[in-house]
Structure formats: C-alpha cells, structure tokens
Amino acid sequence: MSQQPKQTGAPKRFWKVLLGASLALNIAVAGVLAGAFWRHSPEHRSDAGGSRQAMSPYFRALEPEQRRAISKQFRAGRDEKSKLAAQTQFEAAIRLLRQTPFRAAEFDAVMQQQIIGATQRLQRAQSNLSASIVGMSAQERSAYADRLEAALQHRR
C-alpha cells in the first residue's frame, strides 16, 4: 500500500482567510445598510435631501409647459465647469470605493462636496421657480395653489 502524503496547513489557512474576508465583507455591508437607514430616517435627514423632497411638490404642481421652461432655464444655467466637477467627484468616489483599505474620511469628504453642489443646484432651481411664480397672474397663482394642495394631499 502506498502512503498518502500528509496535507500541509495551506488548505486550512485558505479557509480561515476566506471566512475572515467573508465576515469582514458582511460587517461592511451591514454597516452601510445601517448607515443608510439611519441617514434616511425622518429625524436624521440631511438638509439637501429634505429640501429636495420639500421642493418636489412645487414643481409637480406646475403646468407641464411651466416645468419644461424652468427645467430649460435650469439646464442653461449649468456651466461646463460644474458638470466637470460633478463628474470628477463621482470618479473620485468610485476610485475610493474600490480601494483597500477603504478610506471612509476621504469618501465622506467627496460626498460632502457633492451635497454642497446639490444644494447650490437646488437653490438655483428655487430661484427659477420663484421667478416663474412672480410672473403669474393672481388667477394663475390661485390655480397653482390648488394643484399644490392636491399634490400634497396625494402624498399623505
């Protein structure tokens, strides 16, 4: 009979490393999910997300032609520099997400810059909306208020 060679510790070490990596990945995913739930809970909403949500009924209550006009104004006001900055920020976020070890502080800084940009765009949209409302007659504003009220009741 031939003797079987004794196995080395390599397969055991492989499984330990694999299980450790799997555990680390599971903990990371659980952390991301917990952070997302915490961040999107009503008492912890960020200002940019909350503001956008607050602005949405105002835009939905506009007539379709008014929405198109404001959207066109909004897009016209966006310069190439801000488009390039947004693209660069997303590329940086993707690069950071793929790095090991993950550098959370740098990723948070990139996201903070994106929030600042989103807030600026939201302020521009609000200015365009206000200008449109100022140009309405009393009758048009009243009809707009009725549509806004209906949109808010539909949300509940």
N, C-alpha and C positions, 0 to 999 in steps of 0.2 A: 504494500500500500504506500501511496505517496503521501507525504505530509503536506498539509496546506500551510502556506506561509501565514504567519501571524500578521493581522492587519495593524497598520500604524494608526496614530491618533488623528490623521488628516481628515477622514470622514466625520469623526466626532466633532472636530474643531469646525469643519464646514457647517454642520447643522447648528452648532452653537452660534456661529456668526450669522447664519441665515435667520435663525429665530430672534436673535438680538436686533438685527436690522428690521425685521418684520414688526417687532414690538415698538421700535423707535418710530417707524412709519405710522403705525396705528395711533401712537400717542400724539404725533404731529397732526394727523388728520382730526383726531378728537379735539385737539387744541384749536385748530382752525374752525371747526364746526361750533365749538363752544363760544369762541370769539365772535363768530358771525351772529349767533343767536343773541349774545349779549349786546352786540353793537346795534342790532336791528330791533331790539326790544323798545317799546314806546318810551320808556324813561331814559334810554341811553342813545337815542337817535342823534346823529351828527346834524349840525345846522344845515349843511349843504343838502343832504338827503331830505331833511324835513322841509326845507324851503322849497325844494323842487316839488315835493308832494303837495305843498300848500299852493304852489303856483299852477299846478296842473288843471284844476277846475276852472281857473280863469281862462286858460287857453281853450279848453274844451267848450266853454260857453260861447266862444266867438263863432261868428258865421264862418263857413269854410273859406270864403274868399278873404276874410279878415285874417284867418290863421295863415293862409298862404302868403299874404302880404307881409305879415310880421315875420314869418319864417324866412322869407326872401331878404328882408331887412337884416335879420339876424345873421344870415349866412354872408351877406355883403359886408357886414362889419367885422368879420373874422379875417384877420390877415394871415399871410403865409407864415410869418414868424410864430404865431400862436399854434398853427397847425403843426409846424415842425417841432415845436416844444412838446406838444402833446404826444406826437409820435415818438420822440426821443424818450419821454418819460415812460411810455409803455414798453419800449425796447429795454430800458434800464430795469424795469420791474421784472420782465421776463428773464433777463440775464441773472438778476438776483435770485429769482425763484429756482433757477437751475443750479445755483452754486451750492457746494457742500464745503463747509458747513453753511447753513442758511444764516444770513446776517439780517436779523429782524429789524434792527435800528435803521439800517440803510433802506430797507424795503419800506418801513414806515415813513421815512423822510420823503421818498419818491411819492408815496400815496398822499402825503400831506401837500406836496406841490400840486398834485392832481386835484385835490379838494379845493385849493386856492384858485386854480384855473376854472374849475366848475362853478365856484361861487362868483367869479368875475363874469362868466358867461350867463349865469342866472341873473345877475344884476343888469346886464345888457338886455336880456330878454324882458325883464321887468320894465326897463325904460322904454323899450319899443311898445310894450303893451300899454303903458300909461299914456304914451303919445297917441296911440290909436284911440283910447277911451276919451282923451281930451277932445279929439276930433269928432266925436259922436254928438248927435243932437240929443235933446232930453228924451225924446221918444225912443231913439236907438239905445240909449243908456238904460232906459226902463226895460226894454225887451231883453237887453243883455243881462240885466239883473235877474229877470225871470228865468232865463236859461241857466244862469249861475246857480240860482236857488234850486232849480230842478236837478242840476248836476250834483249838487251837494246832497240832496235828499236821496238821489240814486246811489251814492256812495255808502250810505248808512245801512 
